[in-house]
């Protein structure tokens, strides 16, 4: 075997196991960043809709030129947040599955048990909240 091929050989050592753990934690941090971004998009979209819905009811405010534009912008932001959470959740699940099988199985030190991580559950809950917010804004738009 040439040196180039040996360089990519997976060996079950303490060093490789800790490298695997660092990669796993990096994956967790990446998903947490996406969750933070998705929550911000969903929250900002919902806030825009609520603010501009109540603005015309204030005294001394001129009517809007495009009164439906904030609602469409809010729906777009909420939809972008939900879509970002769905895509990042799927990518996380795929990468975690990749890190638990094949050549990495000996150094992972995990069994064939299902993936149990709280950030994945939180992602699913935030997706459901985002879908509820999107539906609530959409129903009020019709």
N, C-alpha and C positions, 0 to 999 in steps of 0.2 A: 504494500500500500504506500502510495506516495505521501509526502508530508502534507500536501494540500488536502488530501482526503482525511487524514488523521486529525487535522485541525477541526473538522466539523463532526467528529465522532462524539457521541454522548456517553459520558462515563458517570456512573453513580458515585459521586464523591460528596463530601460535605460542602466543598466549594461550589460544585454545580447545583446542589440542592438550594443553597442560599442564593445563588444567581437566579434560580427558578422562582424562589420566593420574592425576590426583588422585582422580577418581571411581572409576577402575579399582582403584587401591590401597586405597581405602576399601572397595570390594567384597571385596578380598582380606582385609582386616582383619576384616570382618564374618564371613566364612566361618571364619577362624582362631578367632574368638571362639566360634562355634558348635561347632567341632571341640573346643576346650577344654572347653566345657560338656558335649558328648556323651561325651568321654573320662571326665570326672568322674562323670557319671551311670552309665556302664557300670562304671567301677571301683568306685564306691561300692556299687552293687547287688551286684556280685560279692563284695565284701568283707563285706557284711551276710550274704550266704548262707554264706560260709565261716566267719565268726565264730560265727554262731548254730548252725552244724552241729557245730562242735567244742566249744561251750560245755557241752552236757550230759555230755561225756566227762570234764570236769574234776571233781575231787573236791570235795564240799561244795556242789554246785550243785543247787538244787531243779529238778524237771522243769518244763518250760514248760507254761503253760495252753493256748496255741495253738502247738504245735510247728511247724506248716506256715506260719505267718504270715510269718516272715522270708524264707522261700523265695519266697513270692508277692510280697512287697515287693521283693525283689532282682530277680525276673523283671520286675516292673513298671518298676523303675528302668533296668534294662538295655534293655528294650523302648523306654522313653521316650528313652534316649540314642541308640539306633539310629534311631528314627523322626525325632528332631531332626536327625541327620546326613543322613538321606535327604532330608528336606524342604529343609534349608539347601543341600545339594548341588544339588538341582534348581533352587532359586531362584537360586543362583549361576550355574549354567549358562544359565538363561534370561536373566538380566540381562547376562551377558557377551555372549551372542549378540545381545541388543538393542543393546549399546554398540558392536558391531562391524559393524552393518548399517544400512541406511537412511540417514538424514540424517547419522549419525555416521561413516560410512565414510570420507569425505574427511579428517576430523580425527583419526581413530583411527591412521592410518598403518600399518595391518596388512593383510596379504593375506588371501585366502580359506583360508589354511592352518588346520588343526584347532587348537582351543584347547589350548595346552600350558602348563600351570601346575602346579607341584609340589603346591600345597595341595589341588587337586582329586584328585590321585592319593592323597595322604595321607588325604583324606576317605573315599575308596573302601576303602582298606586298613583304616581304623578301623571302617568299617561291617562289613567281613568279620570282623574280630576280635570286634566286638560280637555279630554273629550266631553266631559260634562259642561265645562265652561264654553266650549265651542258650540255645543248644542243649545245651551241657554242663550247665547248671543244670537245664534242663527234663528231660533224660534221667535225671539223678539224682533228680528229683522223682517220676518214674513208678515 
